[in-house]
Amino acid sequence: MTKKNVDDFLTEGLYGTRLPKENERIQFLGTLRERIVLALTVGQVMSDSGIKKLEQAIKENPEAKLLINGHVPYRFLKEEKSLAAKYNIPYTAITNNEKDTDIGAVLTYDYAIDKENIYIDEEQLNEENETIEKKTFIDKVKKWFGS
């Protein structure tokens, strides 16, 4: 192991001890990629386009916790917070004023699970939205005709 010099001690004193994979922690709201079950972008959180996938992931991982980007306005986080309350999982809003990330919410564990695909594909979202639109259109037509 290398000896620390004066600059290392000063840096540690000013900014704290360096964490391994610090850039990864900044991107994923304080956690590591290897611990993540599902990651939603800020756009997916604000549009609630990934809410069904998040609910499914919460059902499958009841011991996980939800980390939410504190820079996303509160009104866009209602669905995510209500899901956390519904399934009784803890959630925390993470705000880092020094660094910015495009991640809006992360369902994570405190230990590594090494899930290969943590993002929602746009194709999956488009298919999900199309089925929802079809159902709502059919429901509207049924209401018009009293069925």
PETA-V95294 format. One record per pair of residues at least 6 apart in sequence whose ideal C-beta (glycine too) atoms are under 8 Angstrom apart, sorted by the first residue. I is the first residue (numbers start at 1). GAP is how many residues later the second one is. If there is no record, write none. Layout:
# PETA-V95294
I|GAP + I|GAP
This chain:
# PETA-V95294
12|6 + 19|6 + 21|11 + 24|8 + 24|9 + 25|6 + 25|7 + 26|70 + 26|73 + 26|75 + 27|74 + 27|76 + 28|8 + 28|11 + 28|39 + 28|73 + 28|75 + 28|78 + 28|80 + 29|38 + 29|39 + 29|40 + 29|65 + 29|72 + 29|74 + 29|76 + 29|77 + 30|37 + 30|64 + 30|66 + 31|36 + 31|75 + 31|77 + 32|80 + 33|85 + 34|78 + 34|79 + 34|80 + 35|73 + 35|74 + 35|75 + 35|76 + 35|77 + 35|78 + 36|70 + 36|71 + 36|72 + 36|77 + 36|79 + 36|82 + 37|20 + 37|23 + 37|24 + 37|27 + 37|70 + 37|71 + 37|72 + 37|76 + 37|78 + 37|81 + 38|12 + 38|15 + 38|16 + 38|19 + 38|68 + 38|69 + 38|80 + 38|82 + 39|64 + 39|66 + 39|67 + 39|68 + 39|79 + 39|80 + 40|10 + 40|14 + 40|63 + 40|64 + 40|65 + 40|66 + 40|80 + 41|61 + 41|62 + 41|63 + 41|78 + 42|27 + 42|29 + 42|30 + 42|60 + 42|61 + 42|62 + 43|6 + 43|61 + 44|6 + 44|60 + 44|76 + 44|81 + 45|23 + 45|24 + 45|27 + 45|31 + 45|32 + 45|35 + 45|59 + 45|60 + 46|26 + 46|27 + 46|30 + 46|58 + 48|28 + 48|31 + 49|76 + 49|79 + 49|80 + 50|70 + 50|75 + 51|28 + 51|29 + 51|32 + 52|76 + 53|67 + 53|71 + 53|75 + 54|26 + 54|29 + 54|51 + 54|53 + 55|28 + 55|32 + 57|7 + 57|50 + 58|6 + 58|8 + 58|25 + 58|26 + 58|29 + 58|31 + 58|49 + 59|28 + 61|46 + 61|48 + 62|25 + 62|26 + 62|27 + 63|46 + 64|25 + 64|43 + 64|44 + 64|45 + 65|24 + 65|25 + 65|26 + 65|27 + 65|42 + 65|43 + 65|44 + 65|45 + 66|14 + 66|17 + 66|18 + 66|23 + 66|24 + 66|25 + 66|26 + 66|39 + 66|40 + 66|41 + 66|42 + 67|24 + 67|25 + 67|27 + 67|38 + 67|39 + 67|40 + 67|41 + 68|9 + 68|12 + 68|13 + 68|23 + 68|24 + 68|25 + 68|26 + 68|36 + 68|37 + 69|24 + 69|25 + 69|26 + 69|32 + 69|34 + 69|35 + 69|36 + 70|23 + 70|24 + 70|25 + 70|26 + 71|24 + 71|29 + 72|32 + 77|16 + 80|11 + 80|25 + 81|10 + 84|6 + 84|7
